[in-house]
Amino acid sequence: MTTRQSPNAPRHDAMIAFDAVACVRGGNVLFEDLSFAVCEGGALLVSGPNGAGKSSLLRLAAGLLDPVAGRISRSATTALTDERAALDPEQSVARALGWWARLDGAPDGAVDAALATLGCTHLAPVPVRLLSTGQRKRAALARTIASGAALWLLDEPANGLDADAIPLLEAAIARHRAAGGAVMVATHIALALPDAQRVALGAAVPA
Ligand SMILES: Nc1ncnc2c1ncn2[C@@H]1O[C@H](COP(=O)(O)OP(=O)(O)OP(=O)(O)O)[C@@H](O)[C@H]1O
């Protein structure tokens, strides 16, 4: 169930390290004794059946959940993309993303660049509430790309994307890693993540 690097010793150069982490939700142990470290340029691929705890793992990594045991050390800024796009439905895509970019302290032009990266510059003036499923996913991914965060936490990033968008996402991840960033990805859809570490979660058991 776990990926272990140096046993019980979080790496000092890690952007994030899980050390013997356990997660319980809804009365079930989703995983325990989970240890790994993700360093600059790294990637971690999280797999497992529905309900295994992939999203929970990413929420732990984002600091949105606390582990019931173990320790999580985080030295990098993080951005999470999940099914909640968290974009104001009444704003245009550009304004909604711009709001987050300002909050994240992103440089001027970060939103335009992120939209171009995902091939959706044309969506900039479109109200968020009018976006299709795949367009909403592209906008949510653009929010993470524009954030400037070093560690991208991507929960099912390919869901809803069409065949043209998936290579754009893979290229964006590769560029981010080449620039010293890192990613943790939970996905049921195959994505090219060269040299990724793997965490395969199993079925939950009652606590
Ligand atoms: N807020 C919550 N309170 C209680 N239980 C929760 C909560 N959120 C999730 N769970 C439970 O935790 C378990 C793991 O959920 P999680 O979303 O992490 O799984 P997942 O592996 O991402 O699943 P999927 O492949 O379906 O996206 C599920 O049984 C779910 O019902």
The ligand as an SDF file (V2000), in Angstrom:
LIG
                    3D

 31 33  0  0  0  0  0  0  0  0999 V2000
  -16.1690   14.5390    4.8460 N   0  0  0  0  0  0  0  0  0  0  0  0
  -16.2040   13.2200    4.9780 C   0  0  0  0  0  0  0  0  0  0  0  0
  -16.7110   12.6430    6.0720 N   0  0  0  0  0  0  0  0  0  0  0  0
  -16.7420   11.3020    6.2090 C   0  0  0  0  0  0  0  0  0  0  0  0
  -16.2800   10.4580    5.2800 N   0  0  0  0  0  0  0  0  0  0  0  0
  -15.7730   10.9840    4.1760 C   0  0  0  0  0  0  0  0  0  0  0  0
  -15.6950   12.3800    3.9570 C   0  0  0  0  0  0  0  0  0  0  0  0
  -15.1240   12.5910    2.7550 N   0  0  0  0  0  0  0  0  0  0  0  0
  -14.8630   11.3770    2.2550 C   0  0  0  0  0  0  0  0  0  0  0  0
  -15.2430   10.4200    3.1030 N   0  0  0  0  0  0  0  0  0  0  0  0
  -15.1250    8.9780    2.8840 C   0  0  0  0  0  0  0  0  0  0  0  0
  -13.7710    8.6500    2.7980 O   0  0  0  0  0  0  0  0  0  0  0  0
  -13.6050    7.5970    1.8570 C   0  0  0  0  0  0  0  0  0  0  0  0
  -12.5210    7.9930    0.8760 C   0  0  0  0  0  0  0  0  0  0  0  0
  -12.9910    9.0740    0.0920 O   0  0  0  0  0  0  0  0  0  0  0  0
  -12.0430    9.7250   -1.0000 P   0  0  0  0  0  0  0  0  0  0  0  0
  -12.8510   10.7650   -1.6770 O   0  0  0  0  0  0  0  0  0  0  0  0
  -10.7650   10.1010   -0.3890 O   0  0  0  0  0  0  0  0  0  0  0  0
  -11.7940    8.4560   -1.9640 O   0  0  0  0  0  0  0  0  0  0  0  0
  -11.1960    8.4080   -3.4500 P   0  0  0  0  0  0  0  0  0  0  0  0
  -10.1910    7.3030   -3.4640 O   0  0  0  0  0  0  0  0  0  0  0  0
  -10.7250    9.7390   -3.8730 O   0  0  0  0  0  0  0  0  0  0  0  0
  -12.4590    7.9630   -4.2770 O   0  0  0  0  0  0  0  0  0  0  0  0
  -12.8720    8.1880   -5.8300 P   0  0  0  0  0  0  0  0  0  0  0  0
  -12.0000    7.2920   -6.6670 O   0  0  0  0  0  0  0  0  0  0  0  0
  -14.3090    7.7480   -5.8550 O   0  0  0  0  0  0  0  0  0  0  0  0
  -12.7170    9.6510   -6.1350 O   0  0  0  0  0  0  0  0  0  0  0  0
  -14.9630    7.3390    1.2440 C   0  0  0  0  0  0  0  0  0  0  0  0
  -15.5210    6.1860    1.8420 O   0  0  0  0  0  0  0  0  0  0  0  0
  -15.7630    8.5610    1.5920 C   0  0  0  0  0  0  0  0  0  0  0  0
  -17.1170    8.2660    1.7830 O   0  0  0  0  0  0  0  0  0  0  0  0
  1  2  1  0
  2  3  1  0
  2  7  2  0
  3  4  2  0
  4  5  1  0
  5  6  2  0
  6  7  1  0
  6 10  1  0
  7  8  1  0
  8  9  2  0
  9 10  1  0
 10 11  1  0
 11 12  1  0
 11 30  1  0
 12 13  1  0
 13 14  1  0
 13 28  1  0
 14 15  1  0
 15 16  1  0
 16 17  2  0
 16 18  1  0
 16 19  1  0
 19 20  1  0
 20 21  2  0
 20 22  1  0
 20 23  1  0
 23 24  1  0
 24 25  2  0
 24 26  1  0
 24 27  1  0
 28 29  1  0
 28 30  1  0
 30 31  1  0
M  END
$$$$
